[in-house]
Amino acid sequence: MHSRGTDCRIDAASHERYITSMKTATIPPIRIEPSFREEIEQSLDRGETLASLVENAVRTEVSRRRDQSEFVRRGLAAIARSEADGDWIPAETVIAKLEAKVAAARQRQAKHRQ
């Protein structure tokens, strides 16, 4: 059984970890042209602040980059699986087939114009 002092230290340590993880940080300030700042301020929605717009823009960009990285990772994994399984078609073969289809379509168009 723990003494009351031990319980208090565990609670304090737990609280400190919680508080530390909840602390915020600032995004470094950036210099912009006054005309661009005016443009930004004119684009703000009612009740929106410049800080909230910047935070939202940064969050959106971070999310987009995370999604893009995940997309590339999944694509590379799919390529590796296809190559390992031997069920892939070389790009040159696909391009040659597409070029043949385009050539055939152009010939059909040329015949219809005559």
Secondary structure as the mmCIF struct_conf table of DSSP 4:
data_model
#
loop_
_struct_conf.conf_type_id
_struct_conf.id
_struct_conf.beg_label_comp_id
_struct_conf.beg_label_asym_id
_struct_conf.beg_label_seq_id
_struct_conf.end_label_comp_id
_struct_conf.end_label_asym_id
_struct_conf.end_label_seq_id
HELX_RH_AL_P HELX_RH_AL_P1 ARG A 4 MET A 22
HELX_LH_PP_P HELX_LH_PP_P1 ILE A 27 PRO A 29
HELX_RH_AL_P HELX_RH_AL_P2 PRO A 34 SER A 43
HELX_LH_PP_P HELX_LH_PP_P2 LEU A 44 ASP A 45
TURN_TY1_P TURN_TY1_P1 ARG A 46 GLY A 47
HELX_RH_AL_P HELX_RH_AL_P3 LEU A 50 ASP A 85
TURN_TY1_P TURN_TY1_P2 GLY A 86 GLY A 86
HELX_RH_AL_P HELX_RH_AL_P4 ALA A 91 ARG A 113
#
